[in-house]
Amino acid sequence: MTMSDKYIDLHVHSSCSDGTLTPTQLVAYAAEKGLAAMALTDHDTISGIAEAMEAAKQFGLELIPGLEFSTNYKGRDVHVLGMDIDWQDPAFVSALTEFRDSRDIRNRKMIARMQEAHIDITYEKMREEFPEAVWTRANFARYLVNHGYVKKMSEAFERYVGDHAPCYVPREKVSPQQAVDLIHQAGGLAVLAHPMLYHLSNDEIDQLVAVLKLQGLDGIEAIYSTYRWLDESCVRQLARKHKLCITGGSDFHGSNKPDIDLGTGRGNLAVPYELWTKLKQHVVYF
């Protein structure tokens, strides 16, 4: 089988952030599903990459080291994927440590609010339940499900940790422009993740992409699990207008997003290996 017949997944999360499979389990699953390559893109951390790289050698899978930066753009949460990064670069590791510290401060505040809401939770209990993870709100939601405070993850977000819920605390974030710079400084490729999920108008999305293109943005995620045909068409038009490469990924989180599978999303996702080749070569392809 040639690479043109192979498929990949360029947006995947492990238990090192808010997924439920370990990096090794992820690689094994990707190999089982016949993927040619996978990008590990945990939130604001590269802690799972070493394990994933070792597992990839065993399973004969191309493992692309990456991460997903959580950034702030005009008060909205905007995500920037970094792919093929030098994850051992000292300056890059130092920057990530600062982000982790700011996230830790936010997490402690959220725990205090949850305690005020009569939830039996402590920092130590969270650490025991998610020992190696960089916590996101999904981890808190999973804790609430596991301990019977809610029945579903969606209920946890609605009642406790969603944007307008009583236990939510925003944290300091870098701008998407800064994320693009940091990814490039680590030798990586910067991709705007799932732009249709930010609830921006068409003009606002166009403005965001234009700003990031000036900063050196390399690509935009056009193939995504929850996109409908019109969503993908809009992103492809943005890529064409701003001369960006397109990428695709499932945003797989294991059982934290049970309706989204690795490589295939909700059943109809298919990301050809060719997109990864084009991105590495900076060849615009719509």
Salt bridges, closest charged atoms under 4 A:
ASP18 OD1 - HIS13 ND1 3.90
ASP18 OD1 - HIS43 NE2 3.45
ASP18 OD1 - HIS253 NE2 3.24
ASP42 OD1 - HIS13 ND1 3.94
ASP44 OD2 - ARG103 NH2 2.31
ASP44 OD2 - ARG171 NH2 2.62
GLU54 OE2 - LYS57 NZ 3.07
GLU68 OE1 - HIS11 NE2 3.05
GLU68 OE1 - HIS13 NE2 2.91
GLU68 OE1 - HIS43 ND1 3.72
GLU68 OE2 - HIS79 ND1 2.84
GLU68 OE2 - HIS194 NE2 3.56
ASP77 OD2 - HIS79 NE2 3.10
ASP77 OD1 - LYS173 NZ 2.61
ASP104 OD2 - ARG108 NE 3.16
ASP120 OD1 - LYS125 NZ 2.69
GLU129 OE1 - HIS147 NE2 2.82
GLU155 OE2 - ARG159 NH1 3.04
ASP163 OD1 - ARG137 NH1 2.72
ASP206 OD1 - LYS241 NZ 3.02
ASP206 OD1 - HIS242 NE2 2.94
ASP218 OD2 - HIS184 NE2 2.76
ASP218 OD1 - HIS282 ND1 3.57
GLU221 OE2 - HIS11 ND1 2.88
GLU232 OE2 - ARG236 NE 2.99
ASP251 OD1 - HIS11 NE2 3.07
ASP251 OD1 - HIS13 NE2 3.07
ASP251 OD1 - HIS253 ND1 3.55
ASP251 OD2 - LYS257 NZ 3.29
ASP259 OD2 - ARG266 NH2 2.95
ASP261 OD2 - LYS33 NZ 2.84
